[in-house]
């Protein structure tokens, strides 16, 4: 009896441990996302509705980078590779995207900022990365990003030494929503009928 009791207790403890570990694994992703947004860890940027109210005389160079996930057929690049502006000053940069295929393709951009310590201070006001982008066959578009570097960066022990910040975007193929997919198929059929 005593041995069965010990085995039952051990089984209950191990089962409880498995349940707790499973629950923690599901909680880890939202917690990590929250942590990155709050601290800027991993190059996650901030979002603001308005421009900075404070502009410093200190300047910083912003570099722009664009890449594509494997299998994404678009062409995607920054219009300008670098920009210099005052910390707190609003910047406007453009990326060019081109769909060279004969199909409607949707894409979503992921992004990060380097050095990571500057991520918490790189603030976007408006960005093409906030939503899915849909390009028609042969369509070329200019995609804007409006941003500023928060003046509080000069007070941060790690970030204040950054002289250059790199903003990188990677576009990924995204499934079209059904209503847009139906619309796209109708447009492609019209193109074929006209030919």
C-alpha positions, 0 to 999 in steps of 0.5 A, spaced: 500 500 500 505 504 501 509 503 495 502 504 491 501 511 495 508 513 493 507 511 486 501 515 485 504 521 489 510 521 484 505 520 478 501 526 480 507 531 481 510 529 474 503 530 471 503 537 474 510 539 472 508 537 465 502 541 465 505 547 468 511 547 463 506 546 457 502 552 460 509 556 461 511 555 453 504 558 451 505 564 455 512 565 453 511 568 446 506 573 448 510 575 454 516 575 449 513 580 445 510 584 450 518 584 453 521 586 446 515 592 445 517 595 452 524 594 452 526 595 444 530 588 445 531 584 439 530 591 435 523 592 436 521 599 434 515 603 438 509 606 435 507 613 436 501 617 433 504 624 432 511 627 431 516 628 437 515 635 440 523 635 442 528 636 437 536 635 439 542 638 435 545 632 435 545 628 428 544 620 427 545 616 421 539 612 419 541 606 414 535 602 410 535 595 408 530 591 404 530 583 403 525 578 401 524 571 404 526 565 400 520 564 395 517 571 395 518 573 387 517 581 388 523 586 388 524 590 394 529 595 396 530 602 399 530 608 395 535 611 399 540 607 403 542 612 408 539 619 411 542 623 416 537 627 421 537 630 428 535 626 433 527 627 434 526 630 427 521 627 423 524 623 417 520 620 411 523 614 407 521 610 401 522 603 399 520 601 392 516 594 391 515 591 384 511 585 382 514 582 376 510 576 375 503 575 372 499 574 379 497 578 384 501 577 390 500 579 397 506 581 402 507 582 409 513 586 412 517 584 418 522 589 421 528 590 426 532 595 428 540 595 429 543 596 434 538 593 438 539 598 444 536 603 439 530 599 438 526 602 444 527 609 441 526 608 434 519 610 433 514 609 427 509 614 426 506 611 419 509 605 416 507 600 410 509 594 415 503 596 419 498 592 414 499 587 408 501 590 401 497 587 395 501 588 388 498 587 382 501 583 376 507 588 374 505 593 379 511 598 382 509 602 388 513 606 393 512 605 400 513 610 405 515 610 413 515 616 417 519 615 423 523 619 428 529 617 433 526 619 440 530 624 444 530 620 450 535 615 447 541 620 449 540 618 456 540 611 455 547 608 458 547 603 452 543 606 446 546 613 447 553 611 443 549 609 437 551 613 431 548 609 426 541 606 426 539 600 421 532 599 419 531 593 416 525 590 412 524 583 410 517 581 405 514 575 406 509 572 401 502 572 405 495 569 403 490 573 400 484 574 404 478 570 400 475 577 398 481 580 395 483 573 392 476 572 388 477 580 386 484 578 383 482 572 379 476 576 376 481 581 374 486 576 371 481 573 367 479 579 364 486 580 362 486 574 359 479 575 355 482 581 352 488 578 349 
